[in-house]
Amino acid sequence: MDERKENKNGEQLHNSQKETDNEDYSFLRETIKGKPMDKRKICFKVLGLIGGAILFGIVAAVVFVRVVPMVENYSKKPEQVDIPTDDPEETVTPTPEPTVTEVTPTPEEEPADTLEAYRDVYIAMQDIAEEPSHAMTTVTGVASDEDWFNEVNESKSQAAGVIVANNGQDLLILTQYEAIQEVDRILVAFWDGTEVDAQYQKYDPNTGLAIVRVPIGSLPAETMDEVVVAELGNSYGVTQGEPVIAIGSPMGYSKSIVYGQITSIDNKISTIDTEYNLITTNVMGSADGSGVLIDLDGKIVGIIAQKYASENNKNIIMGLSISQLKNLIETLSNNGELVYMGIQGQDVTETISSQSGMPKGVYVNVAQPDSPALQAGIQNADIITKINGEDVETLRSLHDKLCKCAAGTVLKVTVMRKGAEGYVEFEFQVTLQALS
């Protein structure tokens, strides 16, 4: 009996221990489940990828639209600038004077009518200047320098510029070299206020005129829509007393306009190998003024050149004849070569020849030091009569012949030199050099 009880108790104890063992290791039968899928996060990731792809596409499209035209613009060859010249012998038919019917105003109407007419004249002049003004720019030369304290100081110089050509790649702007000489940066501000960097191209030491270029691709489309290329007129046709408008910076600051009349067209400025007619006006401006003179058709007839004004007339606006500058502007615009012989002179006209006994031709006032002319043997007071056997009677005709030559060209120059028994003919071989 006791023995059965012990067996029964032992069996119960064994079963109880077994159950306890099963409870202790029951975790081994549990299944580890993965984290439930978050559909919201997956949607956000998908949308993020789609948005990134769209943004990338937009950026790529913008870059393509902006960069491809610029690459194409720089890869194509610029067109040659061709500026037609004017014939100095061409006669200009004067505009017939309108018939005016005299009307005697009543005393009450006279002052009002006079002021109204006066105002209308200036409104009309302003309208004429509107389109040419869109060809004007402000060219700024910026030079940087460091002081003793390593602080950078900037100095700026400005001059008006005029857009003379568009070669399909750049806008070519004629300006004063003095404003961009020895600078670190050149800026050009257009009519609408847009300002961009420009590159120096070439300048003429004789006139002090220079060409800078602005890549078309650097300008916004809306600026290009406003830009116009200036129309160069025929200054051989201007006469004394004609109305004239000075635009650009005639007063020494940008976008200024002044009105007046031409007072003289006969004064001449002698430079190396040529001369220019000065168009003087009664327009009061600045000694530092720059810009252009336009006629009542809105065409440029002169480039303002205050450097040639006398000490007593520094504030009177004057300009170089545009017709005599056209060859120069074309050469500078095409980055062509400027050549020189190296003389300053004046014309020996028929009248001077008959009165003085000098041969007709170009009187040499100065043979420049180290010039091709001086090296060849040409002296002061010689009179140049022929080049390569063709007659030369004026400085302008001499200059026109030189414009057709390249540096290194050898010219046979015939001169008349005065001796003890009168004028004697000499011939010299002059090798032209590049003007720099």
MISETOR-644217 format. One record per residue (C-alpha): residue number from 1; residue in one letter; x, y, z. Coordinates in steps of 0.1 Angstrom, whole numbers, padded with zeros to 4 digits. Example, Ala and Ser with C-alpha at 12.3 -4.5 7.8 and 13.67 -1.06 7.14 Angstrom:
nr 1	rest a	X 0123	Y -0045	Z 0078 .
nr 2	rest s	X 0137	Y -0011	Z 0071 .
***
This chain:
nr 1	rest m	X 0000	Y 0000	Z 0000 .
nr 2	rest d	X 0028	Y 0024	Z 0010 .
nr 3	rest e	X 0047	Y 0012	Z -0019 .
nr 4	rest r	X 0018	Y 0020	Z -0043 .
nr 5	rest k	X 0014	Y 0053	Z -0028 .
nr 6	rest e	X 0051	Y 0061	Z -0033 .
nr 7	rest n	X 0049	Y 0050	Z -0069 .
nr 8	rest k	X 0018	Y 0071	Z -0075 .
nr 9	rest n	X 0034	Y 0101	Z -0058 .
nr 10	rest g	X 0066	Y 0095	Z -0078 .
nr 11	rest e	X 0047	Y 0093	Z -0110 .
nr 12	rest q	X 0028	Y 0125	Z -0102 .
nr 13	rest l	X 0061	Y 0142	Z -0094 .
nr 14	rest h	X 0076	Y 0130	Z -0126 .
nr 15	rest n	X 0046	Y 0142	Z -0146 .
nr 16	rest s	X 0047	Y 0175	Z -0128 .
nr 17	rest q	X 0085	Y 0179	Z -0135 .
nr 18	rest k	X 0078	Y 0171	Z -0171 .
nr 19	rest e	X 0051	Y 0197	Z -0174 .
nr 20	rest t	X 0075	Y 0222	Z -0158 .
nr 21	rest d	X 0102	Y 0213	Z -0183 .
nr 22	rest n	X 0078	Y 0218	Z -0211 .
nr 23	rest e	X 0067	Y 0252	Z -0198 .
nr 24	rest d	X 0104	Y 0263	Z -0195 .
nr 25	rest y	X 0112	Y 0255	Z -0231 .
nr 26	rest s	X 0079	Y 0264	Z -0248 .
nr 27	rest f	X 0094	Y 0295	Z -0265 .
nr 28	rest l	X 0112	Y 0272	Z -0289 .
nr 29	rest r	X 0079	Y 0265	Z -0306 .
nr 30	rest e	X 0071	Y 0302	Z -0312 .
nr 31	rest t	X 0072	Y 0316	Z -0348 .
nr 32	rest i	X 0091	Y 0349	Z -0354 .
nr 33	rest k	X 0070	Y 0371	Z -0377 .
nr 34	rest g	X 0084	Y 0399	Z -0399 .
nr 35	rest k	X 0074	Y 0435	Z -0394 .
nr 36	rest p	X 0042	Y 0444	Z -0412 .
nr 37	rest m	X 0045	Y 0462	Z -0446 .
nr 38	rest d	X 0041	Y 0501	Z -0443 .
nr 39	rest k	X 0023	Y 0509	Z -0475 .
nr 40	rest r	X 0023	Y 0546	Z -0468 .
nr 41	rest k	X 0061	Y 0548	Z -0467 .
nr 42	rest i	X 0064	Y 0528	Z -0499 .
nr 43	rest c	X 0040	Y 0553	Z -0516 .
nr 44	rest f	X 0061	Y 0582	Z -0504 .
nr 45	rest k	X 0093	Y 0565	Z -0517 .
nr 46	rest v	X 0078	Y 0558	Z -0551 .
nr 47	rest l	X 0065	Y 0594	Z -0553 .
nr 48	rest g	X 0099	Y 0607	Z -0543 .
nr 49	rest l	X 0116	Y 0587	Z -0571 .
nr 50	rest i	X 0090	Y 0600	Z -0596 .
nr 51	rest g	X 0095	Y 0636	Z -0584 .
nr 52	rest g	X 0133	Y 0633	Z -0586 .
nr 53	rest a	X 0130	Y 0619	Z -0622 .
nr 54	rest i	X 0107	Y 0648	Z -0632 .
nr 55	rest l	X 0130	Y 0674	Z -0616 .
nr 56	rest f	X 0160	Y 0659	Z -0633 .
nr 57	rest g	X 0142	Y 0660	Z -0666 .
nr 58	rest i	X 0132	Y 0697	Z -0661 .
nr 59	rest v	X 0168	Y 0707	Z -0652 .
nr 60	rest a	X 0182	Y 0687	Z -0682 .
nr 61	rest a	X 0157	Y 0704	Z -0705 .
nr 62	rest v	X 0166	Y 0739	Z -0692 .
nr 63	rest v	X 0203	Y 0732	Z -0695 .
nr 64	rest f	X 0198	Y 0719	Z -0730 .
nr 65	rest v	X 0178	Y 0749	Z -0741 .
nr 66	rest r	X 0203	Y 0774	Z -0726 .
nr 67	rest v	X 0236	Y 0757	Z -0734 .
nr 68	rest v	X 0230	Y 0743	Z -0769 .
nr 69	rest p	X 0224	Y 0777	Z -0785 .
nr 70	rest m	X 0255	Y 0791	Z -0767 .
nr 71	rest v	X 0276	Y 0762	Z -0780 .
nr 72	rest e	X 0262	Y 0766	Z -0815 .
nr 73	rest n	X 0268	Y 0803	Z -0813 .
nr 74	rest y	X 0304	Y 0800	Z -0803 .
nr 75	rest s	X 0311	Y 0772	Z -0828 .
nr 76	rest k	X 0299	Y 0791	Z -0859 .
nr 77	rest k	X 0322	Y 0815	Z -0877 .
nr 78	rest p	X 0313	Y 0852	Z -0873 .
nr 79	rest e	X 0301	Y 0870	Z -0904 .
nr 80	rest q	X 0323	Y 0896	Z -0920 .
nr 81	rest v	X 0312	Y 0931	Z -0913 .
nr 82	rest d	X 0307	Y 0951	Z -0945 .
nr 83	rest i	X 0301	Y 0989	Z -0941 .
nr 84	rest p	X 0295	Y 1007	Z -0975 .
nr 85	rest t	X 0316	Y 1038	Z -0980 .
nr 86	rest d	X 0303	Y 1071	Z -0992 .
nr 87	rest d	X 0314	Y 1091	Z -1022 .
nr 88	rest p	X 0327	Y 1126	Z -1012 .
nr 89	rest e	X 0318	Y 1139	Z -1046 .
nr 90	rest e	X 0282	Y 1128	Z -1043 .
nr 91	rest t	X 0259	Y 1157	Z -1043 .
nr 92	rest v	X 0230	Y 1158	Z -1020 .
nr 93	rest t	X 0198	Y 1172	Z -1033 .
nr 94	rest p	X 0185	Y 1198	Z -1008 .
nr 95	rest t	X 0151	Y 1194	Z -0995 .
nr 96	rest p	X 0128	Y 1220	Z -1010 .
nr 97	rest e	X 0117	Y 1247	Z -0986 .
nr 98	rest p	X 0081	Y 1243	Z -0976 .
nr 99	rest t	X 0057	Y 1271	Z -0986 .
nr 100	rest v	X 0047	Y 1290	Z -0955 .
nr 101	rest t	X 0016	Y 1310	Z -0954 .
nr 102	rest e	X 0019	Y 1339	Z -0931 .
nr 103	rest v	X -0009	Y 1341	Z -0905 .
nr 104	rest t	X -0011	Y 1370	Z -0882 .
nr 105	rest p	X -0022	Y 1357	Z -0848 .
nr 106	rest t	X -0043	Y 1377	Z -0825 .
nr 107	rest p	X -0025	Y 1392	Z -0795 .
nr 108	rest e	X -0042	Y 1368	Z -0772 .
nr 109	rest e	X -0032	Y 1337	Z -0792 .
nr 110	rest e	X 0004	Y 1346	Z -0801 .
nr 111	rest p	X 0023	Y 1336	Z -0769 .
nr 112	rest a	X 0003	Y 1303	Z -0765 .
nr 113	rest d	X 0009	Y 1293	Z -0802 .
nr 114	rest t	X 0046	Y 1301	Z -0800 .
nr 115	rest l	X 0051	Y 1280	Z -0769 .
nr 116	rest e	X 0031	Y 1252	Z -0784 .
nr 117	rest a	X 0052	Y 1252	Z -0816 .
nr 118	rest y	X 0084	Y 1254	Z -0795 .
nr 119	rest r	X 0073	Y 1224	Z -0775 .
nr 120	rest d	X 0063	Y 1204	Z -0806 .
nr 121	rest v	X 0097	Y 1209	Z -0821 .
nr 122	rest y	X 0114	Y 1194	Z -0791 .
nr 123	rest i	X 0089	Y 1165	Z -0789 .
nr 124	rest a	X 0096	Y 1158	Z -0826 .
nr 125	rest m	X 0134	Y 1158	Z -0819 .
nr 126	rest q	X 0129	Y 1135	Z -0790 .
nr 127	rest d	X 0110	Y 1111	Z -0812 .
nr 128	rest i	X 0138	Y 1111	Z -0838 .
nr 129	rest a	X 0164	Y 1102	Z -0812 .
nr 130	rest e	X 0143	Y 1073	Z -0797 .
nr 131	rest e	X 0153	Y 1045	Z -0821 .
nr 132	rest p	X 0190	Y 1055	Z -0824 .
nr 133	rest s	X 0192	Y 1057	Z -0786 .
nr 134	rest h	X 0185	Y 1019	Z -0785 .
nr 135	rest a	X 0219	Y 1015	Z -0803 .
nr 136	rest m	X 0237	Y 1034	Z -0776 .
nr 137	rest t	X 0255	Y 1017	Z -0747 .
nr 138	rest t	X 0276	Y 1027	Z -0717 .
nr 139	rest v	X 0310	Y 1011	Z -0717 .
nr 140	rest t	X 0328	Y 1009	Z -0683 .
nr 141	rest g	X 0364	Y 1000	Z -0677 .
nr 142	rest v	X 0371	Y 0986	Z -0642 .
nr 143	rest a	X 0407	Y 0985	Z -0628 .
nr 144	rest s	X 0415	Y 0969	Z -0595 .
nr 145	rest d	X 0444	Y 0976	Z -0573 .
nr 146	rest e	X 0456	Y 0966	Z -0538 .
nr 147	rest d	X 0467	Y 0991	Z -0512 .
nr 148	rest w	X 0493	Y 0987	Z -0485 .
nr 149	rest f	X 0466	Y 0970	Z -0463 .
nr 150	rest n	X 0458	Y 0945	Z -0490 .
nr 151	rest e	X 0424	Y 0961	Z -0495 .
nr 152	rest v	X 0412	Y 0960	Z -0531 .
nr 153	rest n	X 0403	Y 0994	Z -0546 .
nr 154	rest e	X 0384	Y 0997	Z -0578 .
nr 155	rest s	X 0386	Y 1026	Z -0602 .
nr 156	rest k	X 0361	Y 1031	Z -0631 .
nr 157	rest s	X 0361	Y 1050	Z -0663 .
nr 158	rest q	X 0331	Y 1054	Z -0687 .
nr 159	rest a	X 0323	Y 1064	Z -0722 .
nr 160	rest a	X 0294	Y 1060	Z -0745 .
nr 161	rest g	X 0294	Y 1031	Z -0770 .
nr 162	rest v	X 0274	Y 1026	Z -0802 .
nr 163	rest i	X 0264	Y 0992	Z -0817 .
nr 164	rest v	X 0278	Y 0993	Z -0852 .
nr 165	rest a	X 0274	Y 0957	Z -0863 .
nr 166	rest n	X 0260	Y 0923	Z -0854 .
nr 167	rest n	X 0282	Y 0895	Z -0870 .
nr 168	rest g	X 0258	Y 0867	Z -0859 .
nr 169	rest q	X 0280	Y 0859	Z -0830 .
nr 170	rest d	X 0288	Y 0892	Z -0812 .
nr 171	rest l	X 0275	Y 0927	Z -0810 .
nr 172	rest l	X 0303	Y 0950	Z -0820 .
nr 173	rest i	X 0304	Y 0983	Z -0801 .
nr 174	rest l	X 0325	Y 1013	Z -0811 .
nr 175	rest t	X 0337	Y 1033	Z -0781 .
nr 176	rest q	X 0366	Y 1055	Z -0767 .
nr 177	rest y	X 0398	Y 1035	Z -0761 .
nr 178	rest e	X 0406	Y 1058	Z -0732 .
nr 179	rest a	X 0378	Y 1043	Z -0711 .
nr 180	rest i	X 0390	Y 1007	Z -0715 .
nr 181	rest q	X 0428	Y 1012	Z -0715 .
nr 182	rest e	X 0447	Y 0990	Z -0690 .
nr 183	rest v	X 0416	Y 0977	Z -0672 .
nr 184	rest d	X 0408	Y 0944	Z -0657 .
nr 185	rest r	X 0372	Y 0942	Z -0668 .
nr 186	rest i	X 0350	Y 0957	Z -0694 .
nr 187	rest l	X 0312	Y 0961	Z -0687 .
nr 188	rest v	X 0286	Y 0972	Z -0712 .
nr 189	rest a	X 0252	Y 0985	Z -0701 .
nr 190	rest f	X 0224	Y 0984	Z -0728 .
nr 191	rest w	X 0194	Y 1006	Z -0732 .
nr 192	rest d	X 0172	Y 0985	Z -0709 .
nr 193	rest g	X 0198	Y 0985	Z -0681 .
nr 194	rest t	X 0211	Y 0950	Z -0688 .
nr 195	rest e	X 0249	Y 0950	Z -0680 .
nr 196	rest v	X 0272	Y 0922	Z -0692 .
nr 197	rest d	X 0309	Y 0916	Z -0696 .
nr 198	rest a	X 0326	Y 0925	Z -0729 .
nr 199	rest q	X 0359	Y 0917	Z -0746 .
nr 200	rest y	X 0383	Y 0941	Z -0760 .
nr 201	rest q	X 0390	Y 0935	Z -0797 .
nr 202	rest k	X 0410	Y 0963	Z -0814 .
nr 203	rest y	X 0417	Y 1000	Z -0814 .
nr 204	rest d	X 0431	Y 1027	Z -0836 .
nr 205	rest p	X 0459	Y 1048	Z -0821 .
nr 206	rest n	X 0451	Y 1076	Z -0845 .
nr 207	rest t	X 0416	Y 1084	Z -0835 .
nr 208	rest g	X 0415	Y 1066	Z -0801 .
nr 209	rest l	X 0384	Y 1046	Z -0812 .
nr 210	rest a	X 0381	Y 1010	Z -0802 .
nr 211	rest i	X 0358	Y 0980	Z -0808 .
nr 212	rest v	X 0346	Y 0958	Z -0779 .
nr 213	rest r	X 0324	Y 0928	Z -0785 .
nr 214	rest v	X 0295	Y 0913	Z -0765 .
nr 215	rest p	X 0286	Y 0876	Z -0772 .
nr 216	rest i	X 0250	Y 0875	Z -0782 .
nr 217	rest g	X 0245	Y 0844	Z -0761 .
nr 218	rest s	X 0252	Y 0864	Z -0730 .
nr 219	rest l	X 0222	Y 0887	Z -0735 .
nr 220	rest p	X 0186	Y 0879	Z -0725 .
nr 221	rest a	X 0161	Y 0875	Z -0753 .
nr 222	rest e	X 0142	Y 0906	Z -0742 .
nr 223	rest t	X 0173	Y 0927	Z -0744 .
nr 224	rest m	X 0181	Y 0915	Z -0779 .
nr 225	rest d	X 0146	Y 0924	Z -0789 .
nr 226	rest e	X 0153	Y 0961	Z -0778 .
nr 227	rest v	X 0188	Y 0963	Z -0794 .
nr 228	rest v	X 0192	Y 0980	Z -0827 .
nr 229	rest v	X 0224	Y 0984	Z -0849 .
nr 230	rest a	X 0230	Y 1020	Z -0855 .
nr 231	rest e	X 0225	Y 1033	Z -0890 .
nr 232	rest l	X 0255	Y 1051	Z -0904 .
nr 233	rest g	X 0246	Y 1081	Z -0925 .
nr 234	rest n	X 0265	Y 1102	Z -0951 .
nr 235	rest s	X 0283	Y 1130	Z -0935 .
nr 236	rest y	X 0295	Y 1143	Z -0969 .
nr 237	rest g	X 0259	Y 1156	Z -0973 .
nr 238	rest v	X 0257	Y 1176	Z -0941 .
nr 239	rest t	X 0258	Y 1214	Z -0944 .
nr 240	rest q	X 0263	Y 1243	Z -0921 .
nr 241	rest g	X 0232	Y 1253	Z -0902 .
nr 242	rest e	X 0215	Y 1219	Z -0902 .
nr 243	rest p	X 0199	Y 1207	Z -0870 .
nr 244	rest v	X 0218	Y 1180	Z -0852 .
nr 245	rest i	X 0211	Y 1158	Z -0821 .
nr 246	rest a	X 0238	Y 1146	Z -0798 .
nr 247	rest i	X 0230	Y 1114	Z -0780 .
nr 248	rest g	X 0249	Y 1090	Z -0757 .
nr 249	rest s	X 0269	Y 1109	Z -0731 .
nr 250	rest p	X 0274	Y 1144	Z -0746 .
nr 251	rest m	X 0268	Y 1159	Z -0711 .
nr 252	rest g	X 0292	Y 1135	Z -0695 .
nr 253	rest y	X 0266	Y 1112	Z -0681 .
nr 254	rest s	X 0246	Y 1083	Z -0698 .
nr 255	rest k	X 0214	Y 1087	Z -0718 .
nr 256	rest s	X 0217	Y 1124	Z -0722 .
nr 257	rest i	X 0203	Y 1142	Z -0753 .
nr 258	rest v	X 0212	Y 1177	Z -0765 .
nr 259	rest y	X 0200	Y 1196	Z -0796 .
nr 260	rest g	X 0216	Y 1222	Z -0817 .
nr 261	rest q	X 0230	Y 1231	Z -0852 .
nr 262	rest i	X 0261	Y 1224	Z -0872 .
nr 263	rest t	X 0282	Y 1255	Z -0872 .
nr 264	rest s	X 0312	Y 1242	Z -0893 .
nr 265	rest i	X 0323	Y 1213	Z -0914 .
nr 266	rest d	X 0356	Y 1226	Z -0928 .
nr 267	rest n	X 0380	Y 1222	Z -0899 .
nr 268	rest k	X 0404	Y 1193	Z -0904 .
nr 269	rest i	X 0424	Y 1172	Z -0880 .
nr 270	rest s	X 0456	Y 1157	Z -0894 .
nr 271	rest t	X 0466	Y 1123	Z -0881 .
nr 272	rest i	X 0491	Y 1097	Z -0893 .
nr 273	rest d	X 0486	Y 1090	Z -0930 .
nr 274	rest t	X 0452	Y 1107	Z -0932 .
nr 275	rest e	X 0430	Y 1136	Z -0920 .
nr 276	rest y	X 0394	Y 1139	Z -0908 .
nr 277	rest n	X 0368	Y 1166	Z -0911 .
nr 278	rest l	X 0355	Y 1179	Z -0878 .
nr 279	rest i	X 0318	Y 1186	Z -0875 .
nr 280	rest t	X 0315	Y 1214	Z -0850 .
nr 281	rest t	X 0282	Y 1224	Z -0834 .
nr 282	rest n	X 0267	Y 1250	Z -0811 .
nr 283	rest v	X 0257	Y 1223	Z -0787 .
nr 284	rest m	X 0270	Y 1229	Z -0752 .
nr 285	rest g	X 0282	Y 1197	Z -0735 .
nr 286	rest s	X 0310	Y 1183	Z -0714 .
nr 287	rest a	X 0347	Y 1183	Z -0721 .
nr 288	rest d	X 0345	Y 1146	Z -0713 .
nr 289	rest g	X 0314	Y 1140	Z -0734 .
nr 290	rest s	X 0311	Y 1110	Z -0758 .
nr 291	rest g	X 0285	Y 1096	Z -0781 .
nr 292	rest v	X 0273	Y 1104	Z -0816 .
nr 293	rest l	X 0258	Y 1131	Z -0837 .
nr 294	rest i	X 0226	Y 1122	Z -0856 .
nr 295	rest d	X 0207	Y 1141	Z -0883 .
nr 296	rest l	X 0169	Y 1145	Z -0886 .
nr 297	rest d	X 0167	Y 1111	Z -0903 .
nr 298	rest g	X 0181	Y 1095	Z -0871 .
nr 299	rest k	X 0213	Y 1085	Z -0889 .
nr 300	rest i	X 0248	Y 1089	Z -0874 .
nr 301	rest v	X 0268	Y 1117	Z -0891 .
nr 302	rest g	X 0296	Y 1121	Z -0866 .
nr 303	rest i	X 0314	Y 1104	Z -0836 .
nr 304	rest i	X 0318	Y 1128	Z -0807 .
nr 305	rest a	X 0355	Y 1135	Z -0802 .
nr 306	rest q	X 0361	Y 1162	Z -0776 .
nr 307	rest k	X 0399	Y 1154	Z -0775 .
nr 308	rest y	X 0402	Y 1175	Z -0807 .
nr 309	rest a	X 0385	Y 1206	Z -0792 .
nr 310	rest s	X 0407	Y 1236	Z -0786 .
nr 311	rest e	X 0412	Y 1249	Z -0750 .
nr 312	rest n	X 0387	Y 1276	Z -0756 .
nr 313	rest n	X 0360	Y 1253	Z -0769 .
nr 314	rest k	X 0362	Y 1222	Z -0746 .
nr 315	rest n	X 0325	Y 1224	Z -0738 .
nr 316	rest i	X 0313	Y 1227	Z -0775 .
nr 317	rest i	X 0304	Y 1193	Z -0789 .
nr 318	rest m	X 0322	Y 1183	Z -0821 .
nr 319	rest g	X 0326	Y 1150	Z -0839 .
nr 320	rest l	X 0346	Y 1132	Z -0866 .
nr 321	rest s	X 0329	Y 1128	Z -0899 .
nr 322	rest i	X 0313	Y 1093	Z -0900 .
nr 323	rest s	X 0318	Y 1089	Z -0938 .
nr 324	rest q	X 0356	Y 1092	Z -0933 .
nr 325	rest l	X 0355	Y 1066	Z -0905 .
nr 326	rest k	X 0336	Y 1038	Z -0923 .
nr 327	rest n	X 0367	Y 1020	Z -0936 .
nr 328	rest l	X 0383	Y 1022	Z -0901 .
nr 329	rest i	X 0351	Y 1009	Z -0884 .
nr 330	rest e	X 0349	Y 0980	Z -0908 .
nr 331	rest t	X 0385	Y 0970	Z -0902 .
nr 332	rest l	X 0382	Y 0972	Z -0864 .
nr 333	rest s	X 0350	Y 0952	Z -0865 .
nr 334	rest n	X 0366	Y 0924	Z -0885 .
nr 335	rest n	X 0397	Y 0925	Z -0863 .
nr 336	rest g	X 0416	Y 0934	Z -0894 .
nr 337	rest e	X 0451	Y 0948	Z -0898 .
nr 338	rest l	X 0459	Y 0985	Z -0897 .
nr 339	rest v	X 0489	Y 0995	Z -0916 .
nr 340	rest y	X 0508	Y 1027	Z -0918 .
nr 341	rest m	X 0535	Y 1046	Z -0937 .
nr 342	rest g	X 0541	Y 1072	Z -0910 .
nr 343	rest i	X 0536	Y 1107	Z -0923 .
nr 344	rest q	X 0515	Y 1137	Z -0912 .
nr 345	rest g	X 0508	Y 1161	Z -0939 .
nr 346	rest q	X 0483	Y 1184	Z -0958 .
nr 347	rest d	X 0470	Y 1187	Z -0993 .
nr 348	rest v	X 0487	Y 1209	Z -1019 .
nr 349	rest t	X 0456	Y 1220	Z -1038 .
nr 350	rest e	X 0454	Y 1235	Z -1073 .
nr 351	rest t	X 0451	Y 1270	Z -1057 .
nr 352	rest i	X 0481	Y 1265	Z -1034 .
nr 353	rest s	X 0501	Y 1251	Z -1062 .
nr 354	rest s	X 0494	Y 1280	Z -1085 .
nr 355	rest q	X 0502	Y 1305	Z -1058 .
nr 356	rest s	X 0534	Y 1289	Z -1044 .
nr 357	rest g	X 0548	Y 1270	Z -1073 .
nr 358	rest m	X 0547	Y 1237	Z -1053 .
nr 359	rest p	X 0537	Y 1205	Z -1071 .
nr 360	rest k	X 0502	Y 1192	Z -1064 .
nr 361	rest g	X 0502	Y 1163	Z -1039 .
nr 362	rest v	X 0506	Y 1157	Z -1002 .
nr 363	rest y	X 0530	Y 1179	Z -0983 .
nr 364	rest v	X 0549	Y 1161	Z -0956 .
nr 365	rest n	X 0548	Y 1181	Z -0924 .
nr 366	rest v	X 0563	Y 1154	Z -0903 .
nr 367	rest a	X 0579	Y 1120	Z -0911 .
nr 368	rest q	X 0573	Y 1101	Z -0879 .
nr 369	rest p	X 0603	Y 1088	Z -0860 .
nr 370	rest d	X 0611	Y 1052	Z -0868 .
nr 371	rest s	X 0583	Y 1051	Z -0893 .
nr 372	rest p	X 0585	Y 1032	Z -0926 .
nr 373	rest a	X 0585	Y 1065	Z -0945 .
nr 374	rest l	X 0615	Y 1079	Z -0925 .
nr 375	rest q	X 0634	Y 1046	Z -0928 .
nr 376	rest a	X 0629	Y 1046	Z -0966 .
nr 377	rest g	X 0643	Y 1082	Z -0969 .
nr 378	rest i	X 0612	Y 1104	Z -0970 .
nr 379	rest q	X 0619	Y 1138	Z -0953 .
nr 380	rest n	X 0599	Y 1167	Z -0939 .
nr 381	rest a	X 0588	Y 1191	Z -0966 .
nr 382	rest d	X 0588	Y 1164	Z -0993 .
nr 383	rest i	X 0557	Y 1164	Z -1015 .
nr 384	rest i	X 0543	Y 1129	Z -1023 .
nr 385	rest t	X 0529	Y 1129	Z -1058 .
nr 386	rest k	X 0525	Y 1092	Z -1067 .
nr 387	rest i	X 0522	Y 1058	Z -1052 .
nr 388	rest n	X 0530	Y 1028	Z -1075 .
nr 389	rest g	X 0528	Y 1052	Z -1104 .
nr 390	rest e	X 0493	Y 1065	Z -1096 .
nr 391	rest d	X 0487	Y 1102	Z -1088 .
nr 392	rest v	X 0481	Y 1111	Z -1052 .
nr 393	rest e	X 0466	Y 1146	Z -1047 .
nr 394	rest t	X 0451	Y 1144	Z -1012 .
nr 395	rest l	X 0458	Y 1128	Z -0979 .
nr 396	rest r	X 0424	Y 1110	Z -0981 .
nr 397	rest s	X 0434	Y 1094	Z -1014 .
nr 398	rest l	X 0467	Y 1083	Z -1000 .
nr 399	rest h	X 0449	Y 1068	Z -0970 .
nr 400	rest d	X 0425	Y 1049	Z -0993 .
nr 401	rest k	X 0454	Y 1033	Z -1011 .
nr 402	rest l	X 0470	Y 1023	Z -0978 .
nr 403	rest c	X 0438	Y 1007	Z -0966 .
nr 404	rest k	X 0440	Y 0982	Z -0995 .
nr 405	rest c	X 0475	Y 0970	Z -0985 .
nr 406	rest a	X 0488	Y 0946	Z -0958 .
nr 407	rest a	X 0518	Y 0949	Z -0935 .
nr 408	rest g	X 0549	Y 0940	Z -0954 .
nr 409	rest t	X 0537	Y 0955	Z -0987 .
nr 410	rest v	X 0564	Y 0974	Z -1005 .
nr 411	rest l	X 0552	Y 1007	Z -1022 .
nr 412	rest k	X 0570	Y 1027	Z -1047 .
nr 413	rest v	X 0565	Y 1063	Z -1035 .
nr 414	rest t	X 0574	Y 1092	Z -1057 .
nr 415	rest v	X 0581	Y 1125	Z -1041 .
nr 416	rest m	X 0592	Y 1160	Z -1052 .
nr 417	rest r	X 0620	Y 1175	Z -1031 .
nr 418	rest k	X 0630	Y 1211	Z -1033 .
nr 419	rest g	X 0667	Y 1217	Z -1041 .
nr 420	rest a	X 0688	Y 1247	Z -1051 .
nr 421	rest e	X 0674	Y 1247	Z -1086 .
nr 422	rest g	X 0638	Y 1238	Z -1078 .
nr 423	rest y	X 0619	Y 1206	Z -1072 .
nr 424	rest v	X 0636	Y 1173	Z -1080 .
nr 425	rest e	X 0618	Y 1139	Z -1083 .
nr 426	rest f	X 0629	Y 1110	Z -1061 .
nr 427	rest e	X 0616	Y 1075	Z -1057 .
nr 428	rest f	X 0616	Y 1055	Z -1024 .
nr 429	rest q	X 0607	Y 1019	Z -1016 .
nr 430	rest v	X 0585	Y 1020	Z -0985 .
nr 431	rest t	X 0577	Y 0988	Z -0966 .
nr 432	rest l	X 0544	Y 0992	Z -0947 .
nr 433	rest q	X 0542	Y 0981	Z -0911 .
nr 434	rest a	X 0513	Y 0972	Z -0889 .
nr 435	rest l	X 0500	Y 1000	Z -0867 .
nr 436	rest s	X 0499	Y 0990	Z -0831 .
***
